[in-house]
Amino acid sequence: MDDQARAVLEQAAAFEALLVALTSASNEERGGAESCFERCKASPEALVGALVRSLRTSGAQETRELAAVLLRKVRARGKC
């Protein structure tokens, strides 16, 4: 996992911004976020922790919903 992905997983605000970017209408922004999310999968325990944190603490319902969907997908694929 690279330094950018590690920083995103460790900082709640940065991870929430990543989740928001995953739903962006801009192909460039969304593509960058998808690439970062894929790199975050290299540390599945940290990724699950960040998703649970966002699910519990995000003020935006859309972000909590996306965190729940991604958490289910990560767990279902046996990444953790």
mmJSON file of the N, C-alpha and C atoms, coordinates in Angstrom:
{"data_MODEL":{"atom_site":{
"group_PDB":["ATOM","ATOM","ATOM","ATOM","ATOM","ATOM","ATOM","ATOM","ATOM","ATOM","ATOM","ATOM","ATOM","ATOM","ATOM","ATOM","ATOM","ATOM","ATOM","ATOM","ATOM","ATOM","ATOM","ATOM","ATOM","ATOM","ATOM","ATOM","ATOM","ATOM","ATOM","ATOM","ATOM","ATOM","ATOM","ATOM","ATOM","ATOM","ATOM","ATOM","ATOM","ATOM","ATOM","ATOM","ATOM","ATOM","ATOM","ATOM","ATOM","ATOM","ATOM","ATOM","ATOM","ATOM","ATOM","ATOM","ATOM","ATOM","ATOM","ATOM","ATOM","ATOM","ATOM","ATOM","ATOM","ATOM","ATOM","ATOM","ATOM","ATOM","ATOM","ATOM","ATOM","ATOM","ATOM","ATOM","ATOM","ATOM","ATOM","ATOM","ATOM","ATOM","ATOM","ATOM","ATOM","ATOM","ATOM","ATOM","ATOM","ATOM","ATOM","ATOM","ATOM","ATOM","ATOM","ATOM","ATOM","ATOM","ATOM","ATOM","ATOM","ATOM","ATOM","ATOM","ATOM","ATOM","ATOM","ATOM","ATOM","ATOM","ATOM","ATOM","ATOM","ATOM","ATOM","ATOM","ATOM","ATOM","ATOM","ATOM","ATOM","ATOM","ATOM","ATOM","ATOM","ATOM","ATOM","ATOM","ATOM","ATOM","ATOM","ATOM","ATOM","ATOM","ATOM","ATOM","ATOM","ATOM","ATOM","ATOM","ATOM","ATOM","ATOM","ATOM","ATOM","ATOM","ATOM","ATOM","ATOM","ATOM","ATOM","ATOM","ATOM","ATOM","ATOM","ATOM","ATOM","ATOM","ATOM","ATOM","ATOM","ATOM","ATOM","ATOM","ATOM","ATOM","ATOM","ATOM","ATOM","ATOM","ATOM","ATOM","ATOM","ATOM","ATOM","ATOM","ATOM","ATOM","ATOM","ATOM","ATOM","ATOM","ATOM","ATOM","ATOM","ATOM","ATOM","ATOM","ATOM","ATOM","ATOM","ATOM","ATOM","ATOM","ATOM","ATOM","ATOM","ATOM","ATOM","ATOM","ATOM","ATOM","ATOM","ATOM","ATOM","ATOM","ATOM","ATOM","ATOM","ATOM","ATOM","ATOM","ATOM","ATOM","ATOM","ATOM","ATOM","ATOM","ATOM","ATOM","ATOM","ATOM","ATOM","ATOM","ATOM","ATOM","ATOM","ATOM","ATOM","ATOM","ATOM","ATOM","ATOM","ATOM","ATOM","ATOM","ATOM","ATOM","ATOM","ATOM"],
"id":[1,2,3,4,5,6,7,8,9,10,11,12,13,14,15,16,17,18,19,20,21,22,23,24,25,26,27,28,29,30,31,32,33,34,35,36,37,38,39,40,41,42,43,44,45,46,47,48,49,50,51,52,53,54,55,56,57,58,59,60,61,62,63,64,65,66,67,68,69,70,71,72,73,74,75,76,77,78,79,80,81,82,83,84,85,86,87,88,89,90,91,92,93,94,95,96,97,98,99,100,101,102,103,104,105,106,107,108,109,110,111,112,113,114,115,116,117,118,119,120,121,122,123,124,125,126,127,128,129,130,131,132,133,134,135,136,137,138,139,140,141,142,143,144,145,146,147,148,149,150,151,152,153,154,155,156,157,158,159,160,161,162,163,164,165,166,167,168,169,170,171,172,173,174,175,176,177,178,179,180,181,182,183,184,185,186,187,188,189,190,191,192,193,194,195,196,197,198,199,200,201,202,203,204,205,206,207,208,209,210,211,212,213,214,215,216,217,218,219,220,221,222,223,224,225,226,227,228,229,230,231,232,233,234,235,236,237,238,239,240],
"type_symbol":["N","C","C","N","C","C","N","C","C","N","C","C","N","C","C","N","C","C","N","C","C","N","C","C","N","C","C","N","C","C","N","C","C","N","C","C","N","C","C","N","C","C","N","C","C","N","C","C","N","C","C","N","C","C","N","C","C","N","C","C","N","C","C","N","C","C","N","C","C","N","C","C","N","C","C","N","C","C","N","C","C","N","C","C","N","C","C","N","C","C","N","C","C","N","C","C","N","C","C","N","C","C","N","C","C","N","C","C","N","C","C","N","C","C","N","C","C","N","C","C","N","C","C","N","C","C","N","C","C","N","C","C","N","C","C","N","C","C","N","C","C","N","C","C","N","C","C","N","C","C","N","C","C","N","C","C","N","C","C","N","C","C","N","C","C","N","C","C","N","C","C","N","C","C","N","C","C","N","C","C","N","C","C","N","C","C","N","C","C","N","C","C","N","C","C","N","C","C","N","C","C","N","C","C","N","C","C","N","C","C","N","C","C","N","C","C","N","C","C","N","C","C","N","C","C","N","C","C","N","C","C","N","C","C","N","C","C","N","C","C"],
"label_atom_id":["N","CA","C","N","CA","C","N","CA","C","N","CA","C","N","CA","C","N","CA","C","N","CA","C","N","CA","C","N","CA","C","N","CA","C","N","CA","C","N","CA","C","N","CA","C","N","CA","C","N","CA","C","N","CA","C","N","CA","C","N","CA","C","N","CA","C","N","CA","C","N","CA","C","N","CA","C","N","CA","C","N","CA","C","N","CA","C","N","CA","C","N","CA","C","N","CA","C","N","CA","C","N","CA","C","N","CA","C","N","CA","C","N","CA","C","N","CA","C","N","CA","C","N","CA","C","N","CA","C","N","CA","C","N","CA","C","N","CA","C","N","CA","C","N","CA","C","N","CA","C","N","CA","C","N","CA","C","N","CA","C","N","CA","C","N","CA","C","N","CA","C","N","CA","C","N","CA","C","N","CA","C","N","CA","C","N","CA","C","N","CA","C","N","CA","C","N","CA","C","N","CA","C","N","CA","C","N","CA","C","N","CA","C","N","CA","C","N","CA","C","N","CA","C","N","CA","C","N","CA","C","N","CA","C","N","CA","C","N","CA","C","N","CA","C","N","CA","C","N","CA","C","N","CA","C","N","CA","C","N","CA","C","N","CA","C","N","CA","C","N","CA","C","N","CA","C","N","CA","C"],
"label_alt_id":[null,null,null,null,null,null,null,null,null,null,null,null,null,null,null,null,null,null,null,null,null,null,null,null,null,null,null,null,null,null,null,null,null,null,null,null,null,null,null,null,null,null,null,null,null,null,null,null,null,null,null,null,null,null,null,null,null,null,null,null,null,null,null,null,null,null,null,null,null,null,null,null,null,null,null,null,null,null,null,null,null,null,null,null,null,null,null,null,null,null,null,null,null,null,null,null,null,null,null,null,null,null,null,null,null,null,null,null,null,null,null,null,null,null,null,null,null,null,null,null,null,null,null,null,null,null,null,null,null,null,null,null,null,null,null,null,null,null,null,null,null,null,null,null,null,null,null,null,null,null,null,null,null,null,null,null,null,null,null,null,null,null,null,null,null,null,null,null,null,null,null,null,null,null,null,null,null,null,null,null,null,null,null,null,null,null,null,null,null,null,null,null,null,null,null,null,null,null,null,null,null,null,null,null,null,null,null,null,null,null,null,null,null,null,null,null,null,null,null,null,null,null,null,null,null,null,null,null,null,null,null,null,null,null,null,null,null,null,null,null],
"label_comp_id":["MET","MET","MET","ASP","ASP","ASP","ASP","ASP","ASP","GLN","GLN","GLN","ALA","ALA","ALA","ARG","ARG","ARG","ALA","ALA","ALA","VAL","VAL","VAL","LEU","LEU","LEU","GLU","GLU","GLU","GLN","GLN","GLN","ALA","ALA","ALA","ALA","ALA","ALA","ALA","ALA","ALA","PHE","PHE","PHE","GLU","GLU","GLU","ALA","ALA","ALA","LEU","LEU","LEU","LEU","LEU","LEU","VAL","VAL","VAL","ALA","ALA","ALA","LEU","LEU","LEU","THR","THR","THR","SER","SER","SER","ALA","ALA","ALA","SER","SER","SER","ASN","ASN","ASN","GLU","GLU","GLU","GLU","GLU","GLU","ARG","ARG","ARG","GLY","GLY","GLY","GLY","GLY","GLY","ALA","ALA","ALA","GLU","GLU","GLU","SER","SER","SER","CYS","CYS","CYS","PHE","PHE","PHE","GLU","GLU","GLU","ARG","ARG","ARG","CYS","CYS","CYS","LYS","LYS","LYS","ALA","ALA","ALA","SER","SER","SER","PRO","PRO","PRO","GLU","GLU","GLU","ALA","ALA","ALA","LEU","LEU","LEU","VAL","VAL","VAL","GLY","GLY","GLY","ALA","ALA","ALA","LEU","LEU","LEU","VAL","VAL","VAL","ARG","ARG","ARG","SER","SER","SER","LEU","LEU","LEU","ARG","ARG","ARG","THR","THR","THR","SER","SER","SER","GLY","GLY","GLY","ALA","ALA","ALA","GLN","GLN","GLN","GLU","GLU","GLU","THR","THR","THR","ARG","ARG","ARG","GLU","GLU","GLU","LEU","LEU","LEU","ALA","ALA","ALA","ALA","ALA","ALA","VAL","VAL","VAL","LEU","LEU","LEU","LEU","LEU","LEU","ARG","ARG","ARG","LYS","LYS","LYS","VAL","VAL","VAL","ARG","ARG","ARG","ALA","ALA","ALA","ARG","ARG","ARG","GLY","GLY","GLY","LYS","LYS","LYS","CYS","CYS","CYS"],
"label_asym_id":["A","A","A","A","A","A","A","A","A","A","A","A","A","A","A","A","A","A","A","A","A","A","A","A","A","A","A","A","A","A","A","A","A","A","A","A","A","A","A","A","A","A","A","A","A","A","A","A","A","A","A","A","A","A","A","A","A","A","A","A","A","A","A","A","A","A","A","A","A","A","A","A","A","A","A","A","A","A","A","A","A","A","A","A","A","A","A","A","A","A","A","A","A","A","A","A","A","A","A","A","A","A","A","A","A","A","A","A","A","A","A","A","A","A","A","A","A","A","A","A","A","A","A","A","A","A","A","A","A","A","A","A","A","A","A","A","A","A","A","A","A","A","A","A","A","A","A","A","A","A","A","A","A","A","A","A","A","A","A","A","A","A","A","A","A","A","A","A","A","A","A","A","A","A","A","A","A","A","A","A","A","A","A","A","A","A","A","A","A","A","A","A","A","A","A","A","A","A","A","A","A","A","A","A","A","A","A","A","A","A","A","A","A","A","A","A","A","A","A","A","A","A","A","A","A","A","A","A","A","A","A","A","A","A","A","A","A","A","A","A"],
"label_entity_id":["1","1","1","1","1","1","1","1","1","1","1","1","1","1","1","1","1","1","1","1","1","1","1","1","1","1","1","1","1","1","1","1","1","1","1","1","1","1","1","1","1","1","1","1","1","1","1","1","1","1","1","1","1","1","1","1","1","1","1","1","1","1","1","1","1","1","1","1","1","1","1","1","1","1","1","1","1","1","1","1","1","1","1","1","1","1","1","1","1","1","1","1","1","1","1","1","1","1","1","1","1","1","1","1","1","1","1","1","1","1","1","1","1","1","1","1","1","1","1","1","1","1","1","1","1","1","1","1","1","1","1","1","1","1","1","1","1","1","1","1","1","1","1","1","1","1","1","1","1","1","1","1","1","1","1","1","1","1","1","1","1","1","1","1","1","1","1","1","1","1","1","1","1","1","1","1","1","1","1","1","1","1","1","1","1","1","1","1","1","1","1","1","1","1","1","1","1","1","1","1","1","1","1","1","1","1","1","1","1","1","1","1","1","1","1","1","1","1","1","1","1","1","1","1","1","1","1","1","1","1","1","1","1","1","1","1","1","1","1","1"],
"label_seq_id":[1,1,1,2,2,2,3,3,3,4,4,4,5,5,5,6,6,6,7,7,7,8,8,8,9,9,9,10,10,10,11,11,11,12,12,12,13,13,13,14,14,14,15,15,15,16,16,16,17,17,17,18,18,18,19,19,19,20,20,20,21,21,21,22,22,22,23,23,23,24,24,24,25,25,25,26,26,26,27,27,27,28,28,28,29,29,29,30,30,30,31,31,31,32,32,32,33,33,33,34,34,34,35,35,35,36,36,36,37,37,37,38,38,38,39,39,39,40,40,40,41,41,41,42,42,42,43,43,43,44,44,44,45,45,45,46,46,46,47,47,47,48,48,48,49,49,49,50,50,50,51,51,51,52,52,52,53,53,53,54,54,54,55,55,55,56,56,56,57,57,57,58,58,58,59,59,59,60,60,60,61,61,61,62,62,62,63,63,63,64,64,64,65,65,65,66,66,66,67,67,67,68,68,68,69,69,69,70,70,70,71,71,71,72,72,72,73,73,73,74,74,74,75,75,75,76,76,76,77,77,77,78,78,78,79,79,79,80,80,80],
"pdbx_PDB_ins_code":[null,null,null,null,null,null,null,null,null,null,null,null,null,null,null,null,null,null,null,null,null,null,null,null,null,null,null,null,null,null,null,null,null,null,null,null,null,null,null,null,null,null,null,null,null,null,null,null,null,null,null,null,null,null,null,null,null,null,null,null,null,null,null,null,null,null,null,null,null,null,null,null,null,null,null,null,null,null,null,null,null,null,null,null,null,null,null,null,null,null,null,null,null,null,null,null,null,null,null,null,null,null,null,null,null,null,null,null,null,null,null,null,null,null,null,null,null,null,null,null,null,null,null,null,null,null,null,null,null,null,null,null,null,null,null,null,null,null,null,null,null,null,null,null,null,null,null,null,null,null,null,null,null,null,null,null,null,null,null,null,null,null,null,null,null,null,null,null,null,null,null,null,null,null,null,null,null,null,null,null,null,null,null,null,null,null,null,null,null,null,null,null,null,null,null,null,null,null,null,null,null,null,null,null,null,null,null,null,null,null,null,null,null,null,null,null,null,null,null,null,null,null,null,null,null,null,null,null,null,null,null,null,null,null,null,null,null,null,null,null],
"Cartn_x":[0.853,0.0,0.894,0.534,1.345,0.994,1.79,1.611,0.272,-0.185,-1.462,-2.605,-2.636,-3.699,-3.644,-2.449,-2.295,-2.844,-2.508,-2.982,-4.502,-5.074,-6.536,-7.21,-6.667,-7.263,-7.14,-6.082,-5.847,-6.629,-7.003,-7.662,-9.14,-10.004,-11.443,-11.929,-11.494,-11.953,-11.471,-10.244,-9.712,-10.454,-10.787,-11.513,-12.923,-13.555,-14.896,-14.851,-13.809,-13.652,-13.47,-12.759,-12.603,-13.956,-14.783,-16.107,-16.965,-16.888,-17.638,-17.136,-15.815,-15.23,-15.628,-15.878,-16.306,-17.663,-18.43,-19.744,-19.758,-18.6,-18.487,-18.983,-19.544,-19.964,-18.762,-17.659,-16.441,-15.72,-15.546,-14.849,-13.437,-12.75,-11.372,-11.302,-12.178,-12.187,-12.581,-13.605,-14.064,-13.006,-12.35,-11.294,-10.131,-9.746,-8.683,-9.087,-10.343,-10.842,-10.92,-11.341,-11.407,-10.021,-9.044,-7.664,-7.152,-7.43,-7.007,-7.713,-8.995,-9.742,-9.166,-8.804,-8.192,-6.884,-6.088,-4.835,-5.098,-6.189,-6.557,-6.873,-7.306,-7.64,-6.426,-5.224,-4.003,-3.89,-4.653,-4.691,-6.147,-6.661,-8.092,-8.575,-7.78,-8.225,-8.401,-7.456,-7.556,-8.73,-8.958,-10.072,-11.404,-11.569,-12.807,-12.99,-11.924,-12.009,-12.442,-11.888,-12.246,-13.694,-14.139,-15.53,-16.499,-16.183,-17.039,-17.059,-15.896,-15.823,-16.712,-16.654,-17.492,-18.966,-19.256,-20.64,-21.209,-20.377,-20.836,-20.799,-19.894,-19.674,-19.982,-20.158,-20.386,-21.702,-21.673,-22.885,-23.779,-23.258,-24.013,-24.576,-25.871,-26.514,-25.986,-25.756,-25.262,-23.898,-23.066,-21.739,-21.856,-22.751,-22.963,-23.487,-24.404,-24.948,-23.869,-23.012,-21.937,-20.958,-20.643,-19.733,-20.31,-21.615,-22.251,-22.166,-22.42,-22.367,-20.937,-19.968,-18.571,-18.09,-18.514,-18.141,-18.671,-19.897,-20.482,-19.708,-19.348,-18.602,-17.217,-16.533,-15.186,-15.249,-16.203,-16.341,-16.767,-17.67,-18.175,-17.096,-16.151,-15.079,-13.953,-14.107,-13.122,-11.814,-11.873,-10.648,-10.188,-11.054,-10.704,-10.983],
"Cartn_y":[-1.179,0.0,1.234,2.224,3.429,4.422,5.479,6.472,7.199,7.481,8.179,7.327,6.068,5.175,5.033,4.91,4.793,6.041,7.212,8.468,8.573,8.143,8.188,7.281,6.104,5.167,5.67,6.393,6.838,8.092,8.898,10.173,10.1,10.281,10.148,11.108,12.354,13.338,12.978,12.494,12.112,10.901,9.945,8.767,9.146,10.039,10.48,11.216,12.015,12.702,11.688,10.597,9.532,8.931,8.666,8.097,9.046,10.331,11.322,11.338,11.274,11.292,10.056,8.931,7.724,7.901,8.879,9.133,10.385,10.924,12.155,11.963,13.02,13.005,13.153,13.647,13.825,12.492,12.06,10.796,10.815,11.931,12.038,11.903,12.623,12.56,11.154,10.607,9.269,8.211,8.341,7.401,7.429,8.618,8.737,8.126,8.342,7.781,6.256,5.733,4.278,3.658,4.317,3.835,3.827,4.89,4.965,3.9,3.699,2.685,1.293,1.015,-0.282,-0.471,0.596,0.503,0.315,0.87,0.705,-0.751,-1.51,-2.915,-3.75,-3.194,-3.908,-4.073,-3.275,-3.379,-3.576,-4.809,-5.036,-4.689,-4.95,-4.633,-3.129,-2.357,-0.897,-0.383,-0.994,-0.588,-0.846,-2.017,-2.322,-1.334,-1.044,-0.084,1.293,1.748,3.057,3.084,1.993,1.925,1.929,1.175,1.146,2.519,3.162,4.502,5.469,5.421,6.305,5.971,4.699,4.259,4.799,4.848,5.284,6.79,7.491,8.896,9.913,9.488,10.457,11.189,12.467,13.275,13.179,12.628,12.544,11.136,11.042,9.743,9.001,9.707,9.059,8.41,9.073,8.536,7.302,7.342,6.168,4.991,5.272,4.207,3.594,4.435,3.916,3.105,3.585,2.845,1.467,1.398,0.111,-0.843,-0.342,-1.179,-1.674,-0.778,-1.174,-2.132,-1.927,-2.832,-4.238,-4.322,-5.63,-6.288,-5.509,-6.071,-6.545,-5.758,-6.13,-7.398,-7.47,-8.658,-9.886,-9.695,-10.83,-11.435,-10.632,-11.139,-11.767,-11.82,-12.488,-11.741,-10.426,-9.628,-9.471,-9.835,-9.714,-10.998],
"Cartn_z":[0.0,0.0,0.0,-0.79,-0.875,0.237,0.328,1.392,1.295,0.08,-0.084,0.445,0.091,0.556,2.075,2.621,4.076,4.78,4.248,4.843,4.777,3.656,3.492,4.518,4.728,5.685,7.122,7.425,8.802,9.181,8.205,8.489,8.083,9.073,8.828,7.744,7.792,6.81,5.406,5.295,3.985,3.43,4.295,3.823,3.399,4.141,3.756,2.418,2.215,0.928,-0.203,0.076,-0.917,-1.262,-0.26,-0.515,-1.347,-1.055,-1.83,-3.269,-3.438,-4.785,-5.593,-4.914,-5.615,-6.295,-5.864,-6.46,-7.331,-7.619,-8.391,-9.82,-10.373,-11.776,-12.709,-12.183,-12.975,-13.128,-14.358,-14.617,-14.065,-14.2,-13.723,-12.201,-11.506,-10.043,-9.557,-10.155,-9.766,-10.072,-11.206,-11.572,-10.589,-10.171,-9.175,-7.851,-7.469,-6.212,-6.292,-7.433,-7.599,-7.505,-8.11,-8.047,-6.606,-5.868,-4.469,-3.636,-3.876,-3.126,-3.387,-4.619,-4.949,-4.183,-4.08,-3.326,-1.834,-1.343,0.071,0.396,-0.602,-0.389,-0.017,-0.202,0.171,1.685,2.424,3.883,4.311,4.164,4.378,5.782,6.805,8.169,8.339,7.82,7.914,7.081,5.925,5.073,5.77,6.354,7.079,8.228,8.945,10.051,9.583,8.477,7.943,7.46,6.838,6.379,7.561,8.6,9.797,10.452,10.536,11.122,10.347,9.007,8.193,8.354,8.438,8.621,9.927,10.954,12.274,12.477,11.802,12.16,11.073,9.834,8.765,8.981,8.714,8.823,7.596,6.525,5.279,5.092,4.94,4.775,3.551,2.452,1.233,1.475,2.267,2.57,3.45,4.415,5.277,4.46,3.535,2.685,1.799,1.2,0.366,1.211,2.407,3.292,3.613,3.847,4.154,2.964,1.777,0.573,0.337,0.441,0.219,1.295,2.53,3.616,3.329,2.896,2.558,1.428,0.403,-0.73,-0.311,0.49,0.937,1.78,2.68,3.539,2.737,1.777,0.988,0.1,-0.306,-1.167,-0.373,0.943,1.781,1.904,1.755,1.858,3.297,4.245,5.665,6.386],
"occupancy":[1.0,1.0,1.0,1.0,1.0,1.0,1.0,1.0,1.0,1.0,1.0,1.0,1.0,1.0,1.0,1.0,1.0,1.0,1.0,1.0,1.0,1.0,1.0,1.0,1.0,1.0,1.0,1.0,1.0,1.0,1.0,1.0,1.0,1.0,1.0,1.0,1.0,1.0,1.0,1.0,1.0,1.0,1.0,1.0,1.0,1.0,1.0,1.0,1.0,1.0,1.0,1.0,1.0,1.0,1.0,1.0,1.0,1.0,1.0,1.0,1.0,1.0,1.0,1.0,1.0,1.0,1.0,1.0,1.0,1.0,1.0,1.0,1.0,1.0,1.0,1.0,1.0,1.0,1.0,1.0,1.0,1.0,1.0,1.0,1.0,1.0,1.0,1.0,1.0,1.0,1.0,1.0,1.0,1.0,1.0,1.0,1.0,1.0,1.0,1.0,1.0,1.0,1.0,1.0,1.0,1.0,1.0,1.0,1.0,1.0,1.0,1.0,1.0,1.0,1.0,1.0,1.0,1.0,1.0,1.0,1.0,1.0,1.0,1.0,1.0,1.0,1.0,1.0,1.0,1.0,1.0,1.0,1.0,1.0,1.0,1.0,1.0,1.0,1.0,1.0,1.0,1.0,1.0,1.0,1.0,1.0,1.0,1.0,1.0,1.0,1.0,1.0,1.0,1.0,1.0,1.0,1.0,1.0,1.0,1.0,1.0,1.0,1.0,1.0,1.0,1.0,1.0,1.0,1.0,1.0,1.0,1.0,1.0,1.0,1.0,1.0,1.0,1.0,1.0,1.0,1.0,1.0,1.0,1.0,1.0,1.0,1.0,1.0,1.0,1.0,1.0,1.0,1.0,1.0,1.0,1.0,1.0,1.0,1.0,1.0,1.0,1.0,1.0,1.0,1.0,1.0,1.0,1.0,1.0,1.0,1.0,1.0,1.0,1.0,1.0,1.0,1.0,1.0,1.0,1.0,1.0,1.0,1.0,1.0,1.0,1.0,1.0,1.0,1.0,1.0,1.0,1.0,1.0,1.0,1.0,1.0,1.0,1.0,1.0,1.0],
"B_iso_or_equiv":[0.0,0.0,0.0,0.0,0.0,0.0,0.0,0.0,0.0,0.0,0.0,0.0,0.0,0.0,0.0,0.0,0.0,0.0,0.0,0.0,0.0,0.0,0.0,0.0,0.0,0.0,0.0,0.0,0.0,0.0,0.0,0.0,0.0,0.0,0.0,0.0,0.0,0.0,0.0,0.0,0.0,0.0,0.0,0.0,0.0,0.0,0.0,0.0,0.0,0.0,0.0,0.0,0.0,0.0,0.0,0.0,0.0,0.0,0.0,0.0,0.0,0.0,0.0,0.0,0.0,0.0,0.0,0.0,0.0,0.0,0.0,0.0,0.0,0.0,0.0,0.0,0.0,0.0,0.0,0.0,0.0,0.0,0.0,0.0,0.0,0.0,0.0,0.0,0.0,0.0,0.0,0.0,0.0,0.0,0.0,0.0,0.0,0.0,0.0,0.0,0.0,0.0,0.0,0.0,0.0,0.0,0.0,0.0,0.0,0.0,0.0,0.0,0.0,0.0,0.0,0.0,0.0,0.0,0.0,0.0,0.0,0.0,0.0,0.0,0.0,0.0,0.0,0.0,0.0,0.0,0.0,0.0,0.0,0.0,0.0,0.0,0.0,0.0,0.0,0.0,0.0,0.0,0.0,0.0,0.0,0.0,0.0,0.0,0.0,0.0,0.0,0.0,0.0,0.0,0.0,0.0,0.0,0.0,0.0,0.0,0.0,0.0,0.0,0.0,0.0,0.0,0.0,0.0,0.0,0.0,0.0,0.0,0.0,0.0,0.0,0.0,0.0,0.0,0.0,0.0,0.0,0.0,0.0,0.0,0.0,0.0,0.0,0.0,0.0,0.0,0.0,0.0,0.0,0.0,0.0,0.0,0.0,0.0,0.0,0.0,0.0,0.0,0.0,0.0,0.0,0.0,0.0,0.0,0.0,0.0,0.0,0.0,0.0,0.0,0.0,0.0,0.0,0.0,0.0,0.0,0.0,0.0,0.0,0.0,0.0,0.0,0.0,0.0,0.0,0.0,0.0,0.0,0.0,0.0,0.0,0.0,0.0,0.0,0.0,0.0],
"pdbx_formal_charge":[null,null,null,null,null,null,null,null,null,null,null,null,null,null,null,null,null,null,null,null,null,null,null,null,null,null,null,null,null,null,null,null,null,null,null,null,null,null,null,null,null,null,null,null,null,null,null,null,null,null,null,null,null,null,null,null,null,null,null,null,null,null,null,null,null,null,null,null,null,null,null,null,null,null,null,null,null,null,null,null,null,null,null,null,null,null,null,null,null,null,null,null,null,null,null,null,null,null,null,null,null,null,null,null,null,null,null,null,null,null,null,null,null,null,null,null,null,null,null,null,null,null,null,null,null,null,null,null,null,null,null,null,null,null,null,null,null,null,null,null,null,null,null,null,null,null,null,null,null,null,null,null,null,null,null,null,null,null,null,null,null,null,null,null,null,null,null,null,null,null,null,null,null,null,null,null,null,null,null,null,null,null,null,null,null,null,null,null,null,null,null,null,null,null,null,null,null,null,null,null,null,null,null,null,null,null,null,null,null,null,null,null,null,null,null,null,null,null,null,null,null,null,null,null,null,null,null,null,null,null,null,null,null,null,null,null,null,null,null,null],
"auth_seq_id":[1,1,1,2,2,2,3,3,3,4,4,4,5,5,5,6,6,6,7,7,7,8,8,8,9,9,9,10,10,10,11,11,11,12,12,12,13,13,13,14,14,14,15,15,15,16,16,16,17,17,17,18,18,18,19,19,19,20,20,20,21,21,21,22,22,22,23,23,23,24,24,24,25,25,25,26,26,26,27,27,27,28,28,28,29,29,29,30,30,30,31,31,31,32,32,32,33,33,33,34,34,34,35,35,35,36,36,36,37,37,37,38,38,38,39,39,39,40,40,40,41,41,41,42,42,42,43,43,43,44,44,44,45,45,45,46,46,46,47,47,47,48,48,48,49,49,49,50,50,50,51,51,51,52,52,52,53,53,53,54,54,54,55,55,55,56,56,56,57,57,57,58,58,58,59,59,59,60,60,60,61,61,61,62,62,62,63,63,63,64,64,64,65,65,65,66,66,66,67,67,67,68,68,68,69,69,69,70,70,70,71,71,71,72,72,72,73,73,73,74,74,74,75,75,75,76,76,76,77,77,77,78,78,78,79,79,79,80,80,80],
"auth_comp_id":["MET","MET","MET","ASP","ASP","ASP","ASP","ASP","ASP","GLN","GLN","GLN","ALA","ALA","ALA","ARG","ARG","ARG","ALA","ALA","ALA","VAL","VAL","VAL","LEU","LEU","LEU","GLU","GLU","GLU","GLN","GLN","GLN","ALA","ALA","ALA","ALA","ALA","ALA","ALA","ALA","ALA","PHE","PHE","PHE","GLU","GLU","GLU","ALA","ALA","ALA","LEU","LEU","LEU","LEU","LEU","LEU","VAL","VAL","VAL","ALA","ALA","ALA","LEU","LEU","LEU","THR","THR","THR","SER","SER","SER","ALA","ALA","ALA","SER","SER","SER","ASN","ASN","ASN","GLU","GLU","GLU","GLU","GLU","GLU","ARG","ARG","ARG","GLY","GLY","GLY","GLY","GLY","GLY","ALA","ALA","ALA","GLU","GLU","GLU","SER","SER","SER","CYS","CYS","CYS","PHE","PHE","PHE","GLU","GLU","GLU","ARG","ARG","ARG","CYS","CYS","CYS","LYS","LYS","LYS","ALA","ALA","ALA","SER","SER","SER","PRO","PRO","PRO","GLU","GLU","GLU","ALA","ALA","ALA","LEU","LEU","LEU","VAL","VAL","VAL","GLY","GLY","GLY","ALA","ALA","ALA","LEU","LEU","LEU","VAL","VAL","VAL","ARG","ARG","ARG","SER","SER","SER","LEU","LEU","LEU","ARG","ARG","ARG","THR","THR","THR","SER","SER","SER","GLY","GLY","GLY","ALA","ALA","ALA","GLN","GLN","GLN","GLU","GLU","GLU","THR","THR","THR","ARG","ARG","ARG","GLU","GLU","GLU","LEU","LEU","LEU","ALA","ALA","ALA","ALA","ALA","ALA","VAL","VAL","VAL","LEU","LEU","LEU","LEU","LEU","LEU","ARG","ARG","ARG","LYS","LYS","LYS","VAL","VAL","VAL","ARG","ARG","ARG","ALA","ALA","ALA","ARG","ARG","ARG","GLY","GLY","GLY","LYS","LYS","LYS","CYS","CYS","CYS"],
"auth_asym_id":["A","A","A","A","A","A","A","A","A","A","A","A","A","A","A","A","A","A","A","A","A","A","A","A","A","A","A","A","A","A","A","A","A","A","A","A","A","A","A","A","A","A","A","A","A","A","A","A","A","A","A","A","A","A","A","A","A","A","A","A","A","A","A","A","A","A","A","A","A","A","A","A","A","A","A","A","A","A","A","A","A","A","A","A","A","A","A","A","A","A","A","A","A","A","A","A","A","A","A","A","A","A","A","A","A","A","A","A","A","A","A","A","A","A","A","A","A","A","A","A","A","A","A","A","A","A","A","A","A","A","A","A","A","A","A","A","A","A","A","A","A","A","A","A","A","A","A","A","A","A","A","A","A","A","A","A","A","A","A","A","A","A","A","A","A","A","A","A","A","A","A","A","A","A","A","A","A","A","A","A","A","A","A","A","A","A","A","A","A","A","A","A","A","A","A","A","A","A","A","A","A","A","A","A","A","A","A","A","A","A","A","A","A","A","A","A","A","A","A","A","A","A","A","A","A","A","A","A","A","A","A","A","A","A","A","A","A","A","A","A"],
"auth_atom_id":["N","CA","C","N","CA","C","N","CA","C","N","CA","C","N","CA","C","N","CA","C","N","CA","C","N","CA","C","N","CA","C","N","CA","C","N","CA","C","N","CA","C","N","CA","C","N","CA","C","N","CA","C","N","CA","C","N","CA","C","N","CA","C","N","CA","C","N","CA","C","N","CA","C","N","CA","C","N","CA","C","N","CA","C","N","CA","C","N","CA","C","N","CA","C","N","CA","C","N","CA","C","N","CA","C","N","CA","C","N","CA","C","N","CA","C","N","CA","C","N","CA","C","N","CA","C","N","CA","C","N","CA","C","N","CA","C","N","CA","C","N","CA","C","N","CA","C","N","CA","C","N","CA","C","N","CA","C","N","CA","C","N","CA","C","N","CA","C","N","CA","C","N","CA","C","N","CA","C","N","CA","C","N","CA","C","N","CA","C","N","CA","C","N","CA","C","N","CA","C","N","CA","C","N","CA","C","N","CA","C","N","CA","C","N","CA","C","N","CA","C","N","CA","C","N","CA","C","N","CA","C","N","CA","C","N","CA","C","N","CA","C","N","CA","C","N","CA","C","N","CA","C","N","CA","C","N","CA","C","N","CA","C","N","CA","C","N","CA","C","N","CA","C","N","CA","C","N","CA","C"],
"pdbx_PDB_model_num":[1,1,1,1,1,1,1,1,1,1,1,1,1,1,1,1,1,1,1,1,1,1,1,1,1,1,1,1,1,1,1,1,1,1,1,1,1,1,1,1,1,1,1,1,1,1,1,1,1,1,1,1,1,1,1,1,1,1,1,1,1,1,1,1,1,1,1,1,1,1,1,1,1,1,1,1,1,1,1,1,1,1,1,1,1,1,1,1,1,1,1,1,1,1,1,1,1,1,1,1,1,1,1,1,1,1,1,1,1,1,1,1,1,1,1,1,1,1,1,1,1,1,1,1,1,1,1,1,1,1,1,1,1,1,1,1,1,1,1,1,1,1,1,1,1,1,1,1,1,1,1,1,1,1,1,1,1,1,1,1,1,1,1,1,1,1,1,1,1,1,1,1,1,1,1,1,1,1,1,1,1,1,1,1,1,1,1,1,1,1,1,1,1,1,1,1,1,1,1,1,1,1,1,1,1,1,1,1,1,1,1,1,1,1,1,1,1,1,1,1,1,1,1,1,1,1,1,1,1,1,1,1,1,1,1,1,1,1,1,1]
}}}
